[in-house]
Amino acid sequence: MKDILLHTPEGVRDIYNYECEEKEIVKEKLHNTIHKYGYHSIETPTIEFFDIFSKDIGTTPSKELYRFFDKDGNTLVLRPDFTPSIARCAAKYYQDESIPVKLCYTGQTFVNHASYQGRLKETTQMGAELIGDTSIDADVEILALLIECLKNAGLNDFQISIGEVDFFNSLIEESNIDSFVEEELRELITKKNFFGVEELVDSLDMNEDHKNLFLNLLQLYGNIEVLEAAKKLTSNEKALKAIDRIEEIFNILKCFGYEKYISFDLGLITKIKYYTGITFKAFTYGSGDDIASGGRYDTLIEKFGKEAPSIGFALNLDKILIAMQRQKIDVPLNTDSKLVIYEKENRECAIDFCQNLREKNIKVNMLITDKFDGFEKYFEYAKSNVISDIIYLKNNENIQIYNLTRKKSVNLVLEIYKNEYL
């Protein structure tokens, strides 16, 4: 029974020691980057009404939601996605705002999917939403901000793959495919299942041009030349307009010098149905899945009562950290932390000394001992708690310091240490 109590449910995990410290540091870097672009933090509840994430909204499939009931019989869910919650807030608190609103968030999301290959059901997401701006400049800002976030987190080799929902939807409309076939086609294209798409379109009463379009869709990924190839495959005005928009976004991103991080995938189809324009996913080495994703959702907030074309992204912090670990990218930890060991008779002096250190923004761990018998027994503790120096308070006047980097100890007068080293 005791062993069972030590385990966590499938798809969730504990994060502690170095890993937790690294996560907090990366989180702070991302937070500061997003704030530099003028975004303001917002907090939404972890628990929301089921309708916020219903099929009509177009978010996470209901079978993947954690659902339960409150005492009044209302169906509630654990938040699987931040964007619908932000949309609700935008309609509620910024109803009369005519100038674009910039919001950002950090928190946990919960999706009850299969936990294959260690896939987590609870993840930490950070993101930004630019609300009430339909311009290409808004698309560019969100993409530029995403790139800066990934760079500032410590990643160097990554790609943001851009797709366009309007391009795909225009082909669907032109082909007169019913909703059931469309759903199956979306699923096959999402999985890049070429043979499945071929088999499906061959079974449909569809002209050869449209069949070739859907088959070629799976191969329309790569550099800027992909867009030129796509233009040759269709004369649909809506589809061509979608490609032109992506092309202009790419050209403006050159002003940032970020074009090397951009690729294109016109077969980039997601399960999320509220996207209406560009969609994108970020990939890097060491992660079998995307580490960030986002897109334009021009009609989502309208479902909550406010017309506000918007765009945003979400970073999966857990996937980013795993990728960084596999790429052997170190997160610089703050090692200016001390462990002060003292005996009962020196308690008052120890408290005064440690408070003096803390006033100078130095992290201090205090540890009382019956009898000090050497530094060795504290090495593992110091290592796991990112401590640079172990300080033994011998008496009210003298200390002994062991530095874990240099692996040397030195005896000092307490007042000299305060005056010269602090």
C-alpha atoms as one frame of an Amber mdcrd trajectory, in Angstrom:
protein
   0.000   0.000   0.000   2.828   2.387   0.869   4.488   1.774  -2.532   1.240
   2.676  -4.315   1.120   5.981  -2.447   4.552   6.894  -3.817   3.525   6.647
  -7.474   1.849   9.262  -9.685  -0.946   8.485 -12.177  -0.063   7.693 -15.779
   0.899  10.771 -17.813   1.910  13.040 -14.909   5.196  13.379 -13.060   7.076
  15.125 -10.270   9.718  17.743 -11.102  12.330  18.511  -8.443  15.915  19.606
  -7.681  17.980  20.678 -10.702  15.191  20.027 -13.189  12.720  22.213 -11.339
  15.314  24.953 -10.936  16.062  24.867 -14.674  12.362  24.998 -15.512  11.852
  28.104 -13.378  14.839  29.833 -15.003  13.621  29.107 -18.553  10.109  30.126
 -17.567  11.393  33.488 -16.336  13.361  34.039 -19.560  10.259  33.352 -21.654
   8.101  35.543 -19.425  10.527  38.472 -19.768  10.748  38.038 -23.551   6.969
  38.128 -23.977   6.618  41.149 -21.700   9.183  43.081 -23.752   6.688  42.985
 -26.627   4.071  44.721 -24.487   2.002  41.697 -23.432   0.260  41.701 -20.049
  -0.190  38.662 -17.827  -3.609  37.159 -17.212  -4.668  34.206 -15.058  -7.676
  32.041 -15.885  -9.155  29.212 -13.777  -7.798  25.698 -14.103 -11.434  24.558
 -13.927 -13.896  25.844 -16.541 -17.429  24.990 -17.650 -17.541  22.214 -20.255
 -19.144  24.548 -22.830 -15.952  26.635 -23.025 -14.260  23.645 -24.684 -17.232
  22.058 -26.429 -17.345  20.777 -30.026 -18.977  24.042 -31.122 -15.901  25.979
 -29.962 -13.637  23.660 -31.939 -10.991  22.862 -29.356  -9.812  19.583 -27.785
 -12.056  16.559 -28.572 -14.433  15.875 -25.676 -13.112  12.326 -25.214  -9.728
  13.850 -24.277 -11.135  16.176 -21.601 -10.985  15.543 -17.857 -14.658  15.991
 -16.970 -16.431  15.996 -13.625 -19.455  17.542 -11.896 -19.817  20.156  -9.188
 -22.393  19.923  -6.368 -24.963  21.751  -8.534 -24.682  19.248 -11.361 -22.705
  21.490 -13.727 -20.252  19.702 -16.032 -16.763  21.056 -15.448 -13.422  20.319
 -17.112  -9.746  20.759 -16.365  -8.390  23.302 -18.843  -6.940  21.481 -21.918
  -6.102  24.640 -23.853  -5.681  28.287 -22.841  -7.015  30.035 -25.942 -10.783
  29.489 -25.375 -10.366  30.718 -21.775  -8.538  33.822 -23.015 -11.284  34.313
 -25.614 -13.913  34.216 -22.854 -11.966  36.804 -20.847 -11.509  39.045 -23.880
 -15.267  39.077 -24.495 -16.009  39.676 -20.815 -13.406  42.265 -19.784 -12.438
  43.946 -23.071 -15.844  44.140 -24.743 -15.570  47.846 -25.609 -11.843  47.881
 -26.367 -11.152  49.036 -29.923  -7.337  48.975 -29.761  -5.703  45.500 -29.923
  -5.259  43.777 -26.553  -2.058  41.842 -25.776  -2.347  39.092 -23.169   0.045
  36.366 -22.009  -0.243  33.448 -19.619   1.525  30.619 -17.825  -0.130  27.556
 -16.360  -0.970  23.856 -16.504  -3.086  22.184 -19.179  -4.629  18.725 -18.974
  -5.377  16.442 -21.936  -6.469  12.832 -21.402  -4.776  11.347 -24.468  -2.825
   8.113 -24.735   0.491   8.295 -22.872   2.556   6.637 -25.596   6.302   7.331
 -25.728   6.147   9.124 -22.392   3.649  11.727 -23.614   2.444  13.824 -20.690
  -1.201  14.456 -19.858  -0.345  17.473 -17.710   1.974  20.087 -19.227   3.101
  23.627 -18.500   2.152  26.076 -21.224   3.234  29.654 -21.788   1.742  31.754
 -24.521   0.738  35.085 -25.992  -2.485  36.234 -27.628  -2.831  39.344 -29.826
  -6.541  40.134 -29.745  -8.456  42.417 -32.094  -5.916  42.719 -34.909  -6.468
  41.155 -38.324  -3.361  42.620 -39.948  -0.402  40.796 -41.458   1.755  42.782
 -39.027   0.032  40.987 -36.146   0.875  37.613 -37.742   4.490  38.706 -38.146
   4.754  39.950 -34.550   3.484  36.676 -33.112   5.902  34.651 -35.234   8.834
  36.942 -34.421   7.999  36.755 -30.717   7.818  32.959 -30.867  11.240  32.811
 -32.508  12.725  35.141 -29.868  11.217  33.007 -27.096  12.828  29.838 -28.442
  16.180  31.583 -28.959  16.149  33.115 -25.469  15.221  29.753 -23.940  18.545
  28.491 -25.280  17.600  26.742 -28.528  19.533  27.461 -31.721  18.404  24.807
 -34.197  14.654  24.904 -34.705  12.120  25.455 -37.460   8.685  27.005 -37.497
   6.504  25.327 -40.085   3.683  27.526 -41.419   0.431  26.322 -42.948  -2.810
  28.034 -43.997  -6.286  26.848 -43.016  -7.958  28.978 -45.707  -5.886  27.238
 -48.373  -7.106  23.812 -47.290 -10.695  24.948 -46.677 -10.939  26.524 -50.141
  -9.946  23.202 -51.720 -12.561  21.384 -49.608 -15.282  23.857 -50.657 -14.321
  23.572 -54.312 -14.427  19.766 -54.165 -17.924  19.625 -52.599 -16.825  17.047
 -50.029 -19.313  16.304 -47.249 -18.388  16.847 -43.592 -17.779  13.154 -42.810
 -15.340  12.708 -45.678 -13.699  16.029 -44.806 -13.097  14.809 -41.251 -11.514
  11.591 -42.508  -9.396  13.501 -45.016  -8.216  15.910 -42.309  -7.183  13.000
 -40.119  -5.216  11.310 -42.920  -3.462  14.525 -43.976  -2.627  15.343 -40.340
  -0.918  11.950 -40.069   0.804  12.442 -43.465  -0.777   9.175 -44.603  -0.243
   9.416 -48.373  -1.650   5.983 -49.163  -4.700   6.623 -47.014  -5.399   9.905
 -48.818  -4.892   8.230 -52.198  -7.305   5.435 -51.324  -9.911   7.882 -50.019
  -9.883  10.307 -52.964  -9.938   7.387 -55.431 -13.168   6.203 -53.811 -14.837
   9.597 -54.260 -16.669  11.052 -57.236 -14.045  13.750 -57.716 -12.329  15.078
 -60.822  -8.657  14.299 -61.390  -7.498  17.877 -60.727  -8.967  17.847 -57.239
  -7.571  14.372 -56.551  -4.102  15.519 -57.547  -4.451  18.613 -55.368  -5.080
  16.597 -52.206  -2.308  14.131 -53.027   0.142  16.953 -53.743  -0.877  18.671
 -50.497   1.165  16.120 -48.559   4.266  17.080 -50.535   3.880  20.856 -50.263
   6.413  21.386 -47.491   9.862  22.969 -47.468  11.268  26.404 -48.304   9.729
  29.404 -50.100   9.657  27.465 -53.396   6.757  25.439 -51.969   4.504  28.484
 -52.259   5.340  28.919 -55.940   4.579  25.234 -56.532   1.236  25.588 -54.738
   0.209  28.514 -56.936   0.599  26.337 -60.015  -1.717  23.655 -58.635  -4.852
  25.774 -58.245  -6.663  28.773 -59.685  -8.947  29.061 -56.658  -8.967  32.741
 -55.678  -9.302  32.083 -51.947  -6.442  29.574 -51.993  -4.161  31.942 -53.920
  -4.985  34.778 -51.528  -3.978  32.564 -48.596  -0.632  31.791 -50.240  -0.020
  35.482 -50.966  -0.557  36.276 -47.288   1.998  33.686 -46.156   4.463  35.000
 -48.717   4.085  38.555 -47.442   4.526  37.380 -43.846   7.774  35.674 -44.857
   9.072  38.805 -46.589   8.353  40.988 -43.544  10.076  38.459 -41.245  13.230
  39.147 -43.258  13.301  42.567 -41.551  13.970  40.679 -38.293  16.528  38.405
 -39.935  14.391  35.410 -38.962  13.713  33.897 -42.396  16.126  31.005 -41.692
  13.773  29.714 -38.996  10.762  29.537 -41.325   9.556  26.678 -43.510   6.170
  25.939 -45.061   3.752  23.023 -44.895   0.455  23.524 -46.709  -0.629  20.119
 -45.444  -0.354  21.323 -41.844  -3.806  20.470 -40.536  -4.584  20.431 -36.799
  -7.355  18.913 -34.698  -8.218  22.377 -33.416 -11.108  23.696 -35.475 -11.166
  27.343 -34.387  -8.155  28.305 -36.536  -9.100  30.411 -39.562  -5.869  31.613
 -41.218  -2.207  30.813 -40.765  -1.280  27.992 -38.430   2.204  27.029 -37.344
   4.203  24.554 -35.317   7.769  24.746 -33.993  10.075  21.730 -34.144  13.586
  21.022 -32.911  15.965  18.090 -32.441  15.326  15.814 -29.494  11.556  16.148
 -29.538   9.326  13.801 -31.475   6.519  16.330 -31.389   6.086  20.075 -31.804
   7.404  22.232 -28.950   5.101  25.171 -29.729   2.076  25.824 -31.896  -0.422
  28.513 -32.736  -2.407  30.283 -35.377  -5.042  32.826 -36.290  -8.570  32.489
 -34.886 -10.690  35.294 -36.300 -14.125  33.945 -35.277 -13.473  32.254 -31.915
 -14.054  35.252 -29.632 -17.226  36.023 -31.584 -18.709  32.839 -30.092 -18.375
  34.526 -26.680 -19.973  37.782 -27.830 -17.194  40.000 -29.238 -15.928  40.372
 -32.796 -12.168  40.296 -32.451  -9.907  38.671 -35.065  -6.918  37.313 -33.142
  -3.731  35.294 -33.311  -1.544  33.616 -30.702   0.808  30.798 -29.769   1.465
  28.370 -26.929   4.869  27.053 -25.859   5.079  23.593 -24.318   7.679  24.216
 -21.631   8.124  20.546 -20.749   8.898  19.561 -24.350  11.310  22.496 -24.719
  13.252  21.398 -21.632  13.409  17.775 -22.792  14.719  18.908 -26.192  17.334
  21.122 -24.547  18.449  18.231 -22.350  18.820  15.899 -25.339  20.721  18.589
 -27.258  22.983  18.995 -24.203  22.082  22.673 -23.838  22.877  23.730 -20.294
  20.618  26.086 -18.370  22.895  28.379 -16.312  21.878  27.912 -12.692  22.347
  30.476  -9.941  25.004  28.798  -7.784  25.515  31.755  -5.446  23.835  29.886
  -2.641  25.244  29.049   0.793  24.718  26.291   3.327  25.397  27.528   6.858
  25.940  24.808   9.484  25.878  25.741  13.165  25.464  24.294  16.648  22.810
  25.304  19.150  25.118  27.487  21.215  25.866  29.621  18.096  22.245  29.971
  16.988  21.928  33.733  17.579  25.133  34.476  15.678  24.061  32.121  12.870
  20.701  33.848  12.474  22.351  37.286  12.364  24.939  36.076   9.826  22.351
  34.435   7.557  20.029  37.442   7.643  22.979  39.601   6.637  23.565  37.348
   3.630  19.885  37.378   2.647  19.779  41.181   2.760  22.433  41.060   0.047
  20.158  38.771  -2.068  22.232  35.668  -1.356  20.305  32.409  -0.945  21.016
  30.727   2.373  20.169  27.305   3.773  20.509  27.021   7.565  21.175  23.642
   9.116  21.606  22.957  12.840  23.774  20.042  13.936  24.600  18.458  17.286
  28.251  18.124  16.355  30.096  19.107  13.181  32.234  16.221  11.942  33.361
  17.382   8.487  32.005  18.684   5.185  31.777  15.364   3.314  28.340  14.360
   4.594  26.849  17.578   3.118  28.299  17.301  -0.409  25.331  15.455  -1.941
  22.844  17.791  -0.296  24.769  20.838  -1.530  24.944  19.446  -5.064  21.215
  18.696  -5.333  20.351  22.132  -3.936  22.760  24.053  -6.228  24.913  25.331
  -3.336  28.356  26.834  -4.011  29.735  27.147  -0.456  29.291  25.190   2.763
  30.005  27.441   5.758  30.562  26.033   9.228  30.072  28.607  12.000  32.702
  27.447  14.469  31.839  30.124  17.035  30.776  33.763  17.169  34.051  34.888
  15.606  35.334  32.188  13.245  34.017  30.294  10.237  35.294  27.537   7.984
  34.265  27.636   4.296  34.329  24.771   1.808  33.914  25.761  -1.870  32.439
  22.929  -3.929  33.892  24.177  -7.220  37.473  24.489  -6.026  37.070  21.600
  -3.557  39.049  23.473  -0.927  38.304  24.748   2.561  39.613  27.873   4.280
  39.369  29.283   7.811  38.342  32.940   8.171  37.451  35.456  10.833  33.712
  36.121  10.556  34.040  39.926  10.427  36.715  39.748   7.726  34.408  37.558
   5.596  31.561  40.063   6.024  33.746  43.033   5.103  35.730  41.550   2.234
  33.467  38.993   0.590  30.004  40.499   0.949
